[in-house]
Amino acid sequence: MHDVHWQITAVHRLCPHGAVLSQTYGGTSEDGFDASWSDIALFEVRDGMLTRVEIHPDDNLVAALAQFDELRPEGLDKAGDS
């Protein structure tokens, strides 16, 4: 695929233990076909390292946020503050 691009379109959660983002991708195939798609990505960080990535359909934000909240370390509120 040529001319590939990626863009974060929204940040739904961002805290020390990870993030939930809406993102889009796009590009042009070698045959000239234009493609684009979007999804929701959940990232989990532990000890400064990326430990988990989950991709959810872009119409499943509520489930992605619920999953992210379940991964929250003990002692942190939903904003990630202790």
KOLNU-75266 format. One record per residue: x negated, y, z of N, C-alpha, C in turn. Coordinates in pm, whole numbers. Last residue first. Layout:
N
nX = X; nY = Y; nZ = Z; caX = X; caY = Y; caZ = Z; cX = X; cY = Y; cZ = Z
...
***
This chain:
82
nX = 401; nY = 901; nZ = 4191; caX = 417; caY = 825; caZ = 4315; cX = 483; cY = 907; cZ = 4422
nX = 551; nY = 922; nZ = 3865; caX = 485; caY = 985; caZ = 3979; cX = 502; cY = 900; cZ = 4103
nX = 696; nY = 826; nZ = 3657; caX = 560; caY = 778; caZ = 3669; cX = 483; cY = 841; cZ = 3784
nX = 959; nY = 877; nZ = 3634; caX = 871; caY = 973; caZ = 3568; cX = 725; cY = 931; cZ = 3578
nX = 1075; nY = 680; nZ = 3790; caX = 1088; caY = 671; caZ = 3644; cX = 999; cY = 770; cZ = 3570
nX = 822; nY = 627; nZ = 4050; caX = 958; caY = 654; caZ = 4004; cX = 960; cY = 652; cZ = 3851
nX = 625; nY = 366; nZ = 4185; caX = 636; caY = 477; caZ = 4092; cX = 782; cY = 499; cZ = 4056
nX = 622; nY = 140; nZ = 4340; caX = 585; caY = 266; caZ = 4402; cX = 591; cY = 386; cZ = 4311
nX = 518; nY = -98; nZ = 4097; caX = 584; caY = -68; caZ = 4224; cX = 533; cY = 64; cZ = 4280
nX = 516; nY = 0; nZ = 3749; caX = 451; caY = -53; caZ = 3869; cX = 527; cY = -14; cZ = 3996
nX = 763; nY = -80; nZ = 3512; caX = 705; caY = 24; caZ = 3596; cX = 640; cY = -38; cZ = 3720
nX = 905; nY = -256; nZ = 3364; caX = 760; caY = -275; caZ = 3368; cX = 689; cY = -176; cZ = 3460
nX = 1162; nY = -157; nZ = 3369; caX = 1134; caY = -282; caZ = 3440; cX = 985; cY = -308; cZ = 3454
nX = 1135; nY = 61; nZ = 3198; caX = 1158; caY = 85; caZ = 3340; cX = 1132; cY = -40; cZ = 3423
nX = 1111; nY = -78; nZ = 2955; caX = 1000; caY = 3; caZ = 3005; cX = 1015; cY = 28; cZ = 3154
nX = 1370; nY = -185; nZ = 2933; caX = 1253; caY = -274; caZ = 2941; cX = 1134; cY = -199; cZ = 2999
nX = 1514; nY = 54; nZ = 2907; caX = 1540; caY = -35; caZ = 3021; cX = 1422; cY = -131; cZ = 3041
nX = 1411; nY = 147; nZ = 2664; caX = 1390; caY = 225; caZ = 2787; cX = 1414; cY = 139; cZ = 2911
nX = 1504; nY = -55; nZ = 2493; caX = 1360; caY = -30; caZ = 2506; cX = 1329; cY = 48; cZ = 2633
nX = 1783; nY = -26; nZ = 2522; caX = 1717; caY = -151; caZ = 2565; cX = 1566; cY = -131; cZ = 2582
nX = 1815; nY = 232; nZ = 2410; caX = 1858; caY = 204; caZ = 2548; cX = 1789; cY = 79; cZ = 2601
nX = 1724; nY = 202; nZ = 2142; caX = 1651; caY = 284; caZ = 2238; cX = 1687; cY = 251; cZ = 2382
nX = 1789; nY = 66; nZ = 1904; caX = 1790; caY = -6; caZ = 2031; cX = 1712; cY = 69; cZ = 2140
nX = 1760; nY = 149; nZ = 1647; caX = 1892; caY = 170; caZ = 1708; cX = 1903; cY = 105; cZ = 1845
nX = 1509; nY = 71; nZ = 1564; caX = 1529; caY = 212; caZ = 1599; cX = 1667; cY = 243; cZ = 1655
nX = 1403; nY = -232; nZ = 1728; caX = 1475; caY = -163; caZ = 1620; cX = 1506; cY = -19; cZ = 1661
nX = 1082; nY = -235; nZ = 1888; caX = 1227; caY = -249; caZ = 1896; cX = 1289; cY = -183; cZ = 1774
nX = 784; nY = -382; nZ = 1979; caX = 851; caY = -305; caZ = 1874; cX = 1000; cY = -339; cZ = 1879
nX = 549; nY = -355; nZ = 2236; caX = 673; caY = -416; caZ = 2190; cX = 734; cY = -324; cZ = 2085
nX = 242; nY = -420; nZ = 2373; caX = 311; caY = -340; caZ = 2272; cX = 435; cY = -419; cZ = 2231
nX = 19; nY = -415; nZ = 2647; caX = 143; caY = -465; caZ = 2588; cX = 195; cY = -366; cZ = 2485
nX = -212; nY = -301; nZ = 2737; caX = -190; caY = -442; caZ = 2767; cX = -66; cY = -500; cZ = 2701
nX = -467; nY = -77; nZ = 2711; caX = -339; caY = -112; caZ = 2650; cX = -318; cY = -262; cZ = 2667
nX = -624; nY = 24; nZ = 3014; caX = -627; caY = -56; caZ = 2891; cX = -485; cY = -80; cZ = 2841
nX = -620; nY = 142; nZ = 3263; caX = -676; caY = 217; caZ = 3153; cX = -681; cY = 144; cZ = 3019
nX = -479; nY = -42; nZ = 3422; caX = -622; caY = -20; caZ = 3445; cX = -690; cY = 47; cZ = 3326
nX = -242; nY = -76; nZ = 3170; caX = -285; caY = -121; caZ = 3304; cX = -435; cY = -102; cZ = 3314
nX = 26; nY = 30; nZ = 2975; caX = -115; caY = 50; caZ = 3007; cX = -138; cY = 3; cZ = 3151
nX = 245; nY = -45; nZ = 2711; caX = 217; caY = -57; caZ = 2854; cX = 66; cY = -47; cZ = 2874
nX = 471; nY = 91; nZ = 2480; caX = 330; caY = 64; caZ = 2511; cX = 315; cY = 57; cZ = 2663
nX = 714; nY = 42; nZ = 2243; caX = 691; caY = 46; caZ = 2387; cX = 545; cY = 7; cZ = 2409
nX = 860; nY = 200; nZ = 1968; caX = 746; caY = 126; caZ = 2021; cX = 734; cY = 150; cZ = 2171
nX = 1109; nY = 174; nZ = 1733; caX = 1077; caY = 225; caZ = 1866; cX = 966; cY = 138; cZ = 1921
nX = 1094; nY = 260; nZ = 1383; caX = 1120; caY = 171; caZ = 1495; cX = 1090; cY = 245; cZ = 1625
nX = 1132; nY = 282; nZ = 1026; caX = 1116; caY = 340; caZ = 1158; cX = 1146; cY = 236; cZ = 1264
nX = 1002; nY = 309; nZ = 692; caX = 1078; caY = 242; caZ = 796; cX = 1049; cY = 308; cZ = 928
nX = 963; nY = 319; nZ = 339; caX = 957; caY = 385; caZ = 469; cX = 1042; cY = 307; cZ = 567
nX = 818; nY = 315; nZ = 14; caX = 875; caY = 244; caZ = 128; cX = 864; cY = 330; cZ = 253
nX = 821; nY = 326; nZ = -334; caX = 814; caY = 403; caZ = -210; cX = 884; cY = 328; cZ = -99
nX = 636; nY = 158; nZ = -572; caX = 756; caY = 151; caZ = -489; cX = 733; cY = 231; cZ = -361
nX = 408; nY = 138; nZ = -729; caX = 480; caY = 264; caZ = -728; cX = 608; cY = 265; cZ = -646
nX = 257; nY = -86; nZ = -706; caX = 350; caY = -82; caZ = -820; cX = 433; cY = 46; cZ = -824
nX = 129; nY = -52; nZ = -468; caX = 47; caY = -45; caZ = -588; cX = 132; cY = -38; cZ = -715
nX = 360; nY = 149; nZ = -274; caX = 295; caY = 23; caZ = -312; cX = 210; cY = 45; cZ = -436
nX = 335; nY = 415; nZ = -50; caX = 367; caY = 375; caZ = -186; cX = 290; cY = 248; cZ = -220
nX = 483; nY = 484; nZ = 273; caX = 375; caY = 476; caZ = 178; cX = 428; cY = 434; cZ = 42
nX = 541; nY = 504; nZ = 631; caX = 579; caY = 510; caZ = 490; cX = 457; cY = 500; cZ = 401
nX = 698; nY = 509; nZ = 950; caX = 587; caY = 470; caZ = 862; cX = 635; cY = 486; cZ = 718
nX = 781; nY = 658; nZ = 1263; caX = 813; caY = 624; caZ = 1125; cX = 684; cY = 593; cZ = 1049
nX = 891; nY = 613; nZ = 1603; caX = 788; caY = 635; caZ = 1502; cX = 839; cY = 596; cZ = 1365
nX = 950; nY = 689; nZ = 1938; caX = 1010; caY = 662; caZ = 1807; cX = 903; cY = 697; cZ = 1704
nX = 804; nY = 543; nZ = 2232; caX = 801; caY = 638; caZ = 2121; cX = 890; cY = 594; cZ = 2007
nX = 718; nY = 519; nZ = 2559; caX = 817; caY = 470; caZ = 2463; cX = 830; cY = 580; cZ = 2358
nX = 425; nY = 432; nZ = 2750; caX = 508; caY = 525; caZ = 2675; cX = 610; cY = 448; cZ = 2593
nX = 231; nY = 396; nZ = 3057; caX = 270; caY = 367; caZ = 2921; cX = 358; cY = 472; cZ = 2859
nX = 152; nY = 470; nZ = 3311; caX = 157; caY = 325; caZ = 3282; cX = 210; cY = 294; cZ = 3143
nX = 159; nY = 754; nZ = 3318; caX = 30; caY = 684; caZ = 3326; cX = 37; cY = 535; cZ = 3291
nX = 407; nY = 833; nZ = 3063; caX = 356; caY = 836; caZ = 3199; cX = 227; cY = 754; cZ = 3205
nX = 677; nY = 904; nZ = 2876; caX = 531; caY = 914; caZ = 2873; cX = 484; cY = 929; cZ = 3016
nX = 956; nY = 838; nZ = 2674; caX = 894; caY = 824; caZ = 2806; cX = 743; cY = 832; cZ = 2786
nX = 1003; nY = 939; nZ = 2419; caX = 1116; caY = 919; caZ = 2509; cX = 1070; cY = 901; cZ = 2654
nX = 906; nY = 1133; nZ = 2166; caX = 849; caY = 1068; caZ = 2284; cX = 961; cY = 1060; cZ = 2387
nX = 946; nY = 1107; nZ = 1814; caX = 1000; caY = 1145; caZ = 1945; cX = 925; cY = 1068; cZ = 2052
nX = 791; nY = 1048; nZ = 1595; caX = 902; caY = 1141; caZ = 1575; cX = 967; cY = 1185; cZ = 1706
nX = 474; nY = 996; nZ = 1485; caX = 557; caY = 987; caZ = 1605; cX = 667; cY = 1092; cZ = 1589
nX = 396; nY = 852; nZ = 1174; caX = 428; caY = 973; caZ = 1249; cX = 510; cY = 939; cZ = 1371
nX = 190; nY = 752; nZ = 911; caX = 256; caY = 714; caZ = 1036; cX = 279; cY = 841; cZ = 1113
nX = 134; nY = 652; nZ = 570; caX = 138; caY = 752; caZ = 676; cX = 219; cY = 699; cZ = 794
nX = -45; nY = 557; nZ = 282; caX = 27; caY = 515; caZ = 403; cX = 21; cY = 627; cZ = 506
nX = -133; nY = 557; nZ = 13; caX = -75; caY = 676; caZ = 73; cX = 8; cY = 642; cZ = 197
nX = -56; nY = 218; nZ = -83; caX = -131; caY = 343; caZ = -95; cX = -60; cY = 453; cZ = -18
nX = -85; nY = -117; nZ = 0; caX = 0; caY = 0; caZ = 0; cX = -89; cY = 123; cZ = 0
***
